[in-house]
Amino acid sequence: MLQRFPLYAYIPAKDVARARRFYEDKLGFRPNEEVAGGVAYEFGNGTSCFLYPTPNAGTSKASQAFWQVDDIEREVADLKSRGVEFENYDMPGQRSPSGVITADGARAAWFKDTEGNILAIIQSV
């Protein structure tokens, strides 16, 4: 059964060098290893993602990945201080001044990387 095993995210990049500057300089990620023209990053609880080269980056209209955080307002403030710009989705009455939306038992905020990928931070409520 696949559900017993860890799940990892793939994040596409048209320009891996440009994407790495975003992930490493703006988000503060430290690369774990370089593989096949891409780079792997490790996160909490043994999770990770692989940033890989492809001309198809940024074509999805849905979130590529999200981080489960314990204080979304703190994370949004930190990311904004690093120059990350958050998306404004049309959800009337749901947006806080920080850009966080509360709906369906979670608080969420979305941003895009340099490749056009949609990423999110989520906090359960």
N, C-alpha and C positions, 0 to 999 in steps of 0.2 A: 504494500500500500504506500503510495507516494506521500501521504500525509504524515508519515513517520519521519520523513527526511527534511532537512533544512531547505528553504526556498531562497534563491538569490535573484537579484534584479540585474537586468542588462540595460544599460543606458547608451543609446546610440549617439554618435558624434560625427558630423561632417568633417570637422577639423579637431582632431584629438588634442593638439597642442593648445589651441584656443580654449577648448573645453576644460583641459587640465588647469589652465590659469584661473578659470572661474571656480572650479571645485577646490583647488588647493589654496588660492589666494583669497577668494571671497568667502568660501564656506569653511576653510580651514582643514580640509581633508589631508591626510598623509597617505601617499601611495604605499601599497603593500608590495606589489610586484608588477612589472611590465610583462605583458604577454601578447604575442601576435599583433603588435601595433597598438594595443590598448593598454589599459592600466586597471588593476584591481584595488579596491578600497575596502577596509574592514570597518565594521561598526559594532555596536553593542550586541550582547547576547549571541556572539558568533555569527552574525549576519554579515553580508558583504554585497558589493555590486561590481560589475565589470563595465567600464567605459570602453566602448569599442568603435572602430571606424566603420562607417557606412554612409552612403549617399542618402539614405532614407531617414536620417535624423530629423526630428521636429515635425514629422508628418502626422503623428497621432494627436487627436483632439482630446484625449483623456490623459489622466495622470500616469506618468511612467513609474513613479515610486513615491513612497511617503515615509516619513520618520515619525514614530510614535514618541511624543515628548511628554514631560510631566508639567511643564509650565510654558504654554504656547506664547503668552504675552512676552515673557523673557526672551524666548527664541526669536520671535519676530523682531523685537527691539535690537537684539544682537545682530541679526542678519541685515536689518536696515542700516545699522551703524557701519556695516561692511560694504554697503552699496547695493544690496539686493533689493530689487523692486518687486512688490507684490502685485498680483493680478486683481482686478476688480470684476467679479462675475455678477451678473444681474440676479440677485436674490433679495428682493425688496424687504426691508426691515430686519435684515439679518447681519449687517455689517457693523462692527464696532469701529471706533476711531483708528485702531491699529491696523485694520484690514482683516480681522478675524471674523469668521462666520460661525454661528452656533446653530446646529440643526441635527436632528436625528441622533441625539446622545453623544455628539462630538463637537469639538471646536476645531476649525480648520482654516488654513491660510495657504494660498498657492503662489508659486513664482515660477519663472522660466529660466532655464540656463541659456548659455550663449548659442546653443544649437536649436533652440525652440522647443525643447522638451518641457513638459509641465511637471512640476514636482510639488509636493505638499508636506506640510507639517500638521500633525493631528494630535489632539489631546482629548481623551475620553472624559465625559462629564458625568 
